[in-house]
Amino acid sequence: MTPKNTYTENMKVLLDEMNLSILELETITKKRDSVTQSIFRDELKKLKEQLNIATERFSEIKSAGEQSWEELVTDFEQVFEALKRSYRYIRTQI
């Protein structure tokens, strides 16, 4: 298995886990009162947008050639780290 394949398989798992975690936050939020729901609706929307950006960057890595994919990793990892920070912050607030 190539380093690119190993990396993309690992990152795919992390993106899938993050997606499930965001869905879990939505479920938790829906069980709260309407004020809490309205407060976190926008925050969850932003979180989903960050997930979409990370997924787009991940797609760029997957479609890049064996020679150039590593150049895209730093950008993806920065986006993914920002997503994780946002998730952790929202998780502590709900």
Order of alpha helices (4+ residues) and beta strands (2+ residues): alpha-alpha-alpha
